[in-house]
Amino acid sequence: MTFEFDFTSVAATIGALNAVDFRLLIDDDGNFANATVLNTPNVTFTVAGSVVKCIVNGLVANWPVGQPYFTLGSVSNTTPLPVQLSSFAGTCINGFTNLKMDHNVRNQ
């Protein structure tokens, strides 16, 4: 499973994106206080310009059943995530999941 997070529209307002700082958080109720945090070796992060690619390697035993919530997290202030989603939609196109997210930039 691969997710891409494109920060192009906010790249001028955030610092450098560092792959080692990212974590994928998954949760079954949307309250990320008790989320499962995924990082290597279960997840691989790469950064190309303002696009963060997150590849979930194989099956993840802790991925919640049903309709899980997920988000991208950072363990560092130097890789801020000043984005708040205002809408989210997903469709299947040619066997691939296409996610469309609209966002608001949060000023630091």
N, C-alpha and C positions, 0 to 999 in steps of 0.2 A: 504494500500500500504506500503510495507517495502523495504527499501534500506539498504544494508550493504556496508560499506566502510572499506576495509581491508588495514591497514597500516603496515602489517608484514614486507614487504621488506624495509621499511624506519624507522622501530621502533627504531633502534639504533641511528638515527640522530635527532629524535624529542623528546620532553619532554613527560610527562605523558598526557594521553588523559582523559579529564574530561567531563562527559556527560552534566553537567550544562552549559558548555561554548559553546556548539554547537547550530547552527541555520541552518534550511533548507531555502535556498533562491531560489525562483522561479521567472521566468521572461519570457516575451513573445518575447523579441528581443535579448537576450544574453548580453545586457548591464546591469549589475547588479547594476548600480547606482540608478535605480528606481525599484529594485526588491521588491517583497513581501517577508517579513521575517517571517518565521513560527517557532514557539516555542510552549511550553505547553500553553494551553491544546490541541492544534491542532496536535502537534507532540511530540512523546516520544523518547528520546535518551537514549541508554544504551551503556556501554563500557565493553567488555570482552577481556582483554589483549590488543591486537592491532586492534581489530575489533569494529567499531562504528556501531550500528544498529539504524536506524531511522525509526520509525513507524508513518505513517500519519494516524491519527484517524478519520475514517469516511470520509465524503465528505468535501473537502475544497473549500469554495465558491470562493476564489480568485485564484484558480489554473487556469492559462491561457488555453484557448481553442486552439486546434491545436497541434503543436509540441513544448511544452514549454521547456525552458532551466532550469536546476537546478544545484545547487552546494551546498556543505557543507561549512558553514562558522563558524568562532569562534569569540567570543567577548573578548577573553583574549589572551595576549602574552604568557601565560603559557601553552596554548593548541595550539601550532603553526600548521599550515597546509602547510608545505613546499613542496607541490606536484603540479606539472604542468602536466596536461594531454597532452600526445602526440598523443593518438588515443583513440577512443571510439566506441564500437559496442554493439548492443543489439539483443538478439534472444529470442524467446519464446520456453521454454522446459517444457513439461508436464503441461502447463497452468501457468507457472511461468516465469517472465521476468528475463533473465540472461544477466547482463551487464559486458562487458569486457573492462577494461580501462588500457592502458599502460601509464606510467608516467615517469617524470624526477624529481629527487629530487633537490630542490632549497636549496642551502646552506645559512644559516642564517648569 
